[in-house]
Amino acid sequence: MSRWQPPFLGAIANRSGAFHLLGRMCASILFAALYLFSFAPAQTALNPHSPTLLASPVGQWKTVDDVNGKIKSIVQIREQNGVLYGTIEKVFNPPVPHPLCIHCPGPSKNRPVIGLQILWGLRKHGGKWTGGEILDPEIGKFYRCSVTLEDGGKTLLLRGYIGFSLFGRTQRWLRVAGP
């Protein structure tokens, strides 16, 4: 007595064992899918430099002076409810010890620069984050901004502008390497 098989597999399930080969291929595909969905997310969570996390601006960044190319500060970017925020964590070669934001308007005026939130309101739109603002604590001015990533997430391009993106400047920040 012959074994029943679905009619659409009739051409595949011949006497040469092709049906067996098809079953092995399906098992391999199933195993690969289980691996990707079971183990890969756990490895990503353990590795802060995984490609998945490098596709996000979340993390620590070295800000680079676009005039002299020197590292100015470390900014921590975090995500909360799909919105990016950035806070200054460290300042290199400050003009005075424990610098204050003396030029900042409003509630930021005379607050310590370290711990000051300078970036907020960025939301992801396609491959970039837009709609945010940035504060330049050296001069106390606010700018609209957008952020894109380059070099596999190792470089952040921050475009600050007034009005239209055409009228502004771009800074290149570098991701802080892990421990």
RODO-2510 file (C-alpha; in nm, 4 decimals, decimal comma):
residues 179
     n   res          X          Y          Z
     1     m     0,0000     0,0000     0,0000
     2     s     0,1309     0,3361    -0,0983
     3     r     0,1675     0,6221     0,1472
     4     w    -0,0568     0,9273     0,1035
     5     q     0,1149     1,2504     0,0077
     6     p    -0,0162     1,5945    -0,0815
     7     p    -0,0862     1,6273    -0,4532
     8     f     0,1386     1,9348    -0,4960
     9     l     0,4371     1,7328    -0,3709
    10     g     0,3816     1,4541    -0,6219
    11     a     0,6503     1,5791    -0,8546
    12     i     0,8943     1,6284    -0,5691
    13     a     0,8310     1,3001    -0,3878
    14     n     0,9744     1,0556    -0,6328
    15     r     1,1493     0,7246    -0,5720
    16     s     1,4962     0,8835    -0,5617
    17     g     1,4422     1,0252    -0,2135
    18     a     1,3742     1,3880    -0,3102
    19     f     1,0898     1,3987    -0,0579
    20     h     1,3407     1,3076     0,2140
    21     l     1,5753     1,5817     0,0888
    22     l     1,2921     1,8361     0,1024
    23     g     1,2202     1,7350     0,4630
    24     r     1,5854     1,7831     0,5590
    25     m     1,5919     2,1273     0,3925
    26     c     1,2785     2,2333     0,5837
    27     a     1,4339     2,1098     0,9086
    28     s     1,7497     2,3122     0,8369
    29     i     1,5494     2,6253     0,7657
    30     l     1,3412     2,5719     1,0789
    31     f     1,6571     2,5264     1,2893
    32     a     1,8122     2,8440     1,1448
    33     a     1,4947     3,0420     1,2177
    34     l     1,4807     2,9111     1,5750
    35     y     1,8460     3,0050     1,6256
    36     l     1,7952     3,3588     1,4948
    37     f     1,4876     3,4255     1,7036
    38     s     1,6053     3,2481     2,0193
    39     f     1,9773     3,3016     2,0607
    40     a     2,0644     3,6083     1,8525
    41     p     1,8562     3,8559     2,0613
    42     a     2,0248     3,7276     2,3783
    43     q     2,3688     3,7784     2,2233
    44     t     2,2686     4,1281     2,1089
    45     a     2,1570     4,2189     2,4596
    46     l     2,4899     4,1036     2,5987
    47     n     2,7016     4,2772     2,3345
    48     p     2,6632     4,6576     2,3325
    49     h     2,8582     4,6757     2,0053
    50     s     2,6392     4,4359     1,8104
    51     p     2,5283     4,5543     1,4640
    52     t     2,1689     4,5897     1,5868
    53     l     2,2646     4,8348     1,8607
    54     l     2,5150     5,0166     1,6392
    55     a     2,2215     5,1045     1,4137
    56     s     2,0913     5,3266     1,6951
    57     p     2,2437     5,6491     1,8282
    58     v     2,1857     5,5308     2,1855
    59     g     2,5176     5,5258     2,3735
    60     q     2,8154     5,7463     2,4528
    61     w     2,9600     5,9841     2,1935
    62     k     3,2757     6,1946     2,1747
    63     t     3,1860     6,5388     2,0458
    64     v     3,4476     6,6776     1,8089
    65     d     3,5185     7,0492     1,7621
    66     d     3,4496     7,1130     1,3931
    67     v     3,7129     7,3918     1,3887
    68     n     4,0219     7,2264     1,5427
    69     g     3,9178     6,8563     1,5402
    70     k     3,9780     6,8057     1,9152
    71     i     3,7498     6,6024     2,1409
    72     k     3,5380     6,8450     2,3472
    73     s     3,3084     6,6272     2,5556
    74     i     3,1300     6,2962     2,6051
    75     v     2,7531     6,3007     2,5501
    76     q     2,5287     6,0145     2,6590
    77     i     2,2329     5,9632     2,4226
    78     r     1,9391     5,7657     2,5568
    79     e     1,5993     5,6704     2,4178
    80     q     1,2776     5,7096     2,6098
    81     n     0,9416     5,6199     2,4507
    82     g     1,0911     5,6441     2,1004
    83     v     1,2466     5,9887     2,1611
    84     l     1,6209     6,0581     2,1886
    85     y     1,7752     6,2748     2,4629
    86     g     2,1411     6,3667     2,5153
    87     t     2,3253     6,4746     2,8305
    88     i     2,6845     6,5943     2,8744
    89     e     2,8772     6,3460     3,0901
    90     k     3,2312     6,4799     3,0672
    91     v     3,4084     6,7916     2,9397
    92     f     3,7713     6,7853     2,8211
    93     n     3,9926     7,0875     2,8917
    94     p     3,7198     7,3169     3,0273
    95     p     3,8118     7,6875     3,0504
    96     v     3,7364     7,6761     3,4255
    97     p     3,6916     7,3885     3,6695
    98     h     3,3262     7,2848     3,7032
    99     p     3,1978     7,5015     3,4135
   100     l     2,8496     7,6518     3,4266
   101     c     2,6179     7,7297     3,1373
   102     i     2,6408     8,1059     3,1889
   103     h     2,5051     8,1917     2,8422
   104     c     2,2097     7,9523     2,8540
   105     p     1,8601     8,1005     2,8764
   106     g     1,5816     7,9913     3,1099
   107     p     1,6145     7,7051     3,3560
   108     s     1,9526     7,5967     3,2129
   109     k     2,1177     7,9286     3,3035
   110     n     2,4077     7,8884     3,5483
   111     r     2,3564     7,5113     3,5728
   112     p     2,6639     7,2858     3,5649
   113     v     2,7557     7,1842     3,2104
   114     i     2,8226     6,8274     3,3259
   115     g     2,4802     6,6667     3,3560
   116     l     2,3165     6,9292     3,1327
   117     q     2,0641     6,7954     2,8813
   118     i     2,1603     6,9448     2,5451
   119     l     1,9691     6,7229     2,3012
   120     w     1,6002     6,6291     2,2981
   121     g     1,2958     6,5527     2,0865
   122     l     1,4536     6,3441     1,8083
   123     r     1,2278     6,0759     1,6582
   124     k     1,3206     5,8143     1,4015
   125     h     1,1992     5,8743     1,0459
   126     g     1,3412     5,6167     0,8072
   127     g     1,7195     5,6069     0,8459
   128     k     1,7533     5,9312     1,0412
   129     w     1,6281     6,0977     1,3585
   130     t     1,4640     6,4371     1,3100
   131     g     1,2450     6,6962     1,4779
   132     g     1,4718     6,7565     1,7734
   133     e     1,6589     7,0468     1,9250
   134     i     2,0105     7,0937     2,0534
   135     l     2,1549     7,3507     2,2917
   136     d     2,5050     7,4875     2,2324
   137     p     2,6123     7,5559     2,5931
   138     e     2,9116     7,7676     2,4844
   139     i     2,6879     8,0393     2,3394
   140     g     2,3485     7,9522     2,4886
   141     k     2,1674     7,9105     2,1558
   142     f     1,9078     7,6512     2,0566
   143     y     1,9044     7,4918     1,7127
   144     r     1,6772     7,2453     1,5398
   145     c     1,8645     6,9263     1,4612
   146     s     1,8701     6,5915     1,2891
   147     v     2,0951     6,2901     1,3352
   148     t     2,2176     6,0205     1,0964
   149     l     2,4647     5,7387     1,1485
   150     e     2,7586     5,6451     0,9275
   151     d     3,0375     5,3889     0,9249
   152     g     2,8184     5,1092     1,0607
   153     g     2,6968     5,3216     1,3532
   154     k     3,0429     5,4308     1,4689
   155     t     3,0002     5,7912     1,3509
   156     l     2,7074     6,0222     1,4228
   157     l     2,6391     6,3214     1,1994
   158     l     2,4492     6,5892     1,3884
   159     r     2,3067     6,8671     1,1705
   160     g     2,2155     7,1800     1,3658
   161     y     2,0236     7,4546     1,1872
   162     i     1,7921     7,7526     1,2164
   163     g     1,4784     7,7316     1,0042
   164     f     1,5854     7,5053     0,7185
   165     s     1,8506     7,2341     0,7264
   166     l     2,0190     7,4110     0,4347
   167     f     2,1241     7,6909     0,6737
   168     g     2,3294     7,5141     0,9366
   169     r     2,6365     7,3088     1,0107
   170     t     2,7142     6,9435     1,0662
   171     q     2,9242     6,8006     1,3464
   172     r     3,0784     6,4531     1,3375
   173     w     3,0643     6,2670     1,6705
   174     l     3,2486     5,9409     1,7379
   175     r     3,1033     5,6481     1,9309
   176     v     3,2939     5,5723     2,2517
   177     a     3,4499     5,2279     2,2279
   178     g     3,3430     4,9704     2,4844
   179     p     3,5524     4,8525     2,7776
***
